[in-house]
Structures are given as structure tokens and as C-alpha cells.
């Protein structure tokens, strides 16, 4: 089997990825861009939790409790443009209560969102 070795240098760290020829061809053929985005609410910081499936026989196997995450566009009147955010259902309630500007300000203060995320 043939392998391609990719070396990626990011801020003094070197990552080496070993991919098979099939993987490389599949990436070249597919039109979708690969995005590694985590499923975290940008307003509240909620993320998936880990727990157990418990059967009737009390067997436990690991599972993930995913959050109800939506990608929504919100209008910012001060900048006269739309901002796309990944928010949970609870995050939508927070935005409805406080307003978009105040919710974004709190999220920046708590470190859930950066200016770079809002510039997109």
C-alpha cells in the first residue's frame, strides 16, 4: 500500500499525517471542504457530556449526550450586517432575553467567542 506523508508546521509544532493513496484521492475528488469544528455553543459554552447507556440487565456502555446545536444568523444593527453563530436552544433563549449585542458581549467576556469568529 502506498502512503503519502504530509508535514504540517503550526506555531513551532510539527504534525506528521500518514494517509493512504485512497484517502488522498477521496479528498481530491470530494467537493466538500474538511472542517474540524467542535460542537460547542458560542453563547453559553455548552458542550456534549459523556455518560452511560444502561440496559435492563444493568450493563453500562459509554455514550455521548449531544446538545441541541443550531447554526443561526443574527442581525447586528451597529455593524449593519449578519453574523452566523452556532447556538444551543438555551443560547437562543439567552439572546431573546438579553438581545444580540449584550449576549455577544457576555460571550466575549467569558471566552466563548472571539473577534475572529465574528469577523466571518
VEXDREN-216836 format. One record per atom (N, C-alpha, C, O): x, y, z. Coordinates in steps of 0.001 Angstrom, whole numbers, plus 500000, padded with zeros to 6 digits. Layout:
BEGIN
XYZ ...
end
This chain:
BEGIN
500844498822500000 500000500000500000 500888501240500000 501901501293500697 500499502220499220 501260503458499117 500764504456500144 499561504552500391 501692505208500752 501330506207501744 501932507550501365 503048507620500849 501190508606501623 501681509956501478 501896510519502869 501046510351503744 502999511171503081 503279511763504381 503192513273504231 503897513870503416 502328513879505019 502137515321504999 502732515892506280 502456515403507375 503540516920506135 504118517581507310 503476518960507419 503531519759506484 502878519224508553 502196520488508803 502919521189509944 503110520611511015 503320522435509713 504002523209510757 503056524314511210 502672525181510425 502687524271512486 501784525260513058 502395525756514352 502490525008515325 502808527015514370 503324527681515565 504302526796516349 504031526441517495 505417526447515745 506511525700516359 506205524219516610 507068523502517116 505006523744516271 504671522337516423 504653521689515050 504187522296514085 505143520495514952 505172519779513682 504261518564513790 504432517718514668 503302518494512894 502388517365512848 502690516557511589 502840517131510510 502778515271511709 503007514399510563 501791513509510413 501419512774511328 501172513589509232 499999512775508966 500337511769507884 500914512127506858 499987510529508103 500228509476507139 498884509071506541 498005508581507249 498730509278505230 497468508974504577 497697507965503472 498736507966502811 496721507111503283 496832506155502191 496471506848500886 495881507928500888 496824506227499786 496535506769498462 495031506928498282 494578507904497684 494256505977498794 492805506047498676 492254507290499375 491379507967498835 492763507597500580 492311508780501327 492618510057500564 491787510962500494 493822510129499989 494225511334499259 493332511519498035 492880512631497764 493074510442497294 492214510537496116 490790510911496490 490140511682495785 490302510363497608 488954510685498059 488842512164498420 487831512800498123 489878512717499060 489869514135499421 489931515016498178 489309516078498138 490671514584497173 490777515373495954 489481515363495161 489122516363494539 488772514226495182 487549514099494406 486392514818495087 485585515456494411 486294514728496404 485154515324497104 485212516841497008 486285517441497070 484054517444496856 483974518898496710 483806519597498044 483977520812498138 483468518827499092 483262519428500403 484596519778501037 485570519034500921 484627520919501709 485812521292502470 485781520597503816 484724520470504433 486941520149504269 487019519483505564 487103520543506652 488006521379506642 486164520508507587 486153521480508673 486100520737509992 485191519942510231 487068520996510840 487068520416512184 486515521452513146 487268522205513763 485209521485513270 484567522427514165 483972521651515331 483318520626515140 484201522143516523 483653521463517688 482201521873517870 481782522952517452 481456520997518497 480042521261518726 479871521919520094 479482521275521068 480173523220520143 480083523999521372 479252525241521076 479429525882520040 478348525575521986 477537526782521838 478432528001522020 479190528082522986 478344528955521084 479188530138521157 478647531185522126 479338532163522411 477452531009522629 476871531961523580 477001531455525017 477435532199525897 476631530204525261 476629529686526633 477827528797526949 478117528559528121 478527528301525931 479667527427526167 479280525983526438 480125525177526825 477995525645526238 477560524262526463 478234523347525459 478470523724524311 478545522121525915 479158521126525046 478601519754525398 477871519610526379 478940518756524608 478430517404524832 478957516853526149 480069517167526575 478125516015526789 478523515349528023 478695513864527733 478166513350526748 479435513182528592 479654511748528444 478920511038529562 478954511458530719 478251509947529195 477520509173530190 477485507714529799 478341507247529048 476503506992530304 476377505561530041 474998505228529495 473993505799529918 474965504282528537 473732503575528218 473587502523529301 474548501810529589 472436502406529901 472226501381530919 471101500469530434 469965500908530257 471427499205530224 470443498244529734 469585497740530888 469818498068532051 468588496936530536 467722496351531553 468524495426532480 468192495270533655 469578494819531935 470437493939532737 471525494726533474 472437494141534058 471417496044533439 472335496958534114 473751496919533520 474730497193534213 473845496573532218 475126496683531511 475326498140531135 474389498805530693 476528498631531306 476810500035531022 477799500149529867 478869499539529879 477417500940528877 478323501239527764 478352502743527582 477345503418527795 479497503268527190 479672504717527074 478824505289525946 478602504634524928 478356506509526137 477612507248525126 477848508736525307 478393509165526324 477442509516524329 477557510974524412 476172511588524420 475295511173523662 475977512572525276 474750513358525289 475047514629524496 475676515553525011 474590514673523235 474838515834522384 473889516970522771 472807516740523311 474318518195522484 473463519348522750 472649519664521504 473002519247520400 471577520390521683 470713520799520586 471324522060519968 470978523178520350 472237521866519008 473007522970518446 472447523369517093 472191522518516242 472257524668516899 471724525213515655 472690526251515110 473390526920515870 472723526379513800 473522527439513182 472544528512512714 471755528281511798 472595529683513341 471631530747513068 472342532026512672 473481532270513071 471654532842511881 472163534164511522 471431535204512362 470209535163512503 472198536132512913 471634537217513709 472078538538513105 473212538673512646 471171539516513109 471460540827512544 472058541729513611 471467541917514675 473235542289513326 473861543259514227 473614544652513660 474154545014512615 472795545424514359 472402546742513854 473573547721513869 473669548586512998 474469547591514860 475580548546514945 476577548377513792 477209549346513374 476718547150513280 477627546911512155 476887546784510831 477519546706509778 475556546761510866 474701546651509682 475053545413508856 475234545494507641 475147544263509536 475441543000508843 474943541834509688 474598541987510860 474918540659509051 474506539440509735 475724538683510247 476787538699509626 475554538019511389 476601537205511992 476041535799512161 474948535627512700 476781534792511704 476353533407511847 476986532828513107 478203532873513286 476133532283513980 476593531706515243 476081530292515386 475012529952514880 476858529460516086 476404528126516473 475892528237517902 476679528381518838 474572528170518071 473977528369519391 473107527178519761 472524526522518898 473032526913521054 472144525871521571 470752526466521753 470557527672521597 469798525619522081 468435526091522321 468413527052523510 467683528042523502 469213526756524524 469301527666525674 469951528985525261 469569530048525749 470933528916524360 471571530130523857 470591531026523128 470687532250523220 469640530433522396 468600531223521726 467732531955522740 467347533103522521 467423531284523856 466614531922524905 467380533080525539 466794534108525877 468701532907525700 469525533977526263 469531535178525324 469416536319525771 469665534923524026 469665536010523043 468313536708523015 468254537933522905 467224535947523114 465891536563523150 465719537441524381 465064538482524319 466304537025525496 466136537789526732 467020539032526767 466554540124527093 468309538861526428 469260539960526577 469416540811525320 469758541991525404 469170540219524166 469456540890522902 470790540387522362 471619539869523109 470986540545521053 472179540001520394 473447540682520900 474440540013521187 473417542001521009 474631542741521380 475122542368522783 476308542108522984 474202542345523744 474580542020525122 475033540563525247 475989540266525964 474339539651524541 474716538235524594 476111538022524002 476895537246524548 476430538694522902 477762538585522304 478826539186523213 479936538663523305 478492540270523875 479439540906524795 479762539981525964 480921539857526360 478736539331526516 478974538386527614 479773537171527154 480640536680527877 479475536686525939 480194535525525405 481667535856525198 482533535018525448 481957537085524737 483361537517524582 484047537605525935 485197537195526086 483338538142526916 483898538289528259 484210536928528886 485216536770529578 483334535945528636 483531534608529199 484458533743528360 484802532635528774 484870534219527192 485822533485526365 485204532441525455 485923531582524945 483885532482525230 483241531507524363 483344531884522896 483191531028522024 483600533148522612 483660533634521232 484748534695521147 485018535396522122 485373534813519979 486428535811519772 486030536750518645 485054536508517934 486783537808518490 486542538748517393 486746538067516048 486082538404515068 487658537119516005 487929536380514771 486700535591514328 486421535493513133 485956535021515298 484738534275514977 483654535196514434 482871534796513572 483605536411514928 482582537357514494 482912538010513164 482020538533512496 484184537988512766 484601538632511524 484201537836510296 484237538364509184 483822536582510471 483468535721509329 482191536167508672 481750535555507699 
end
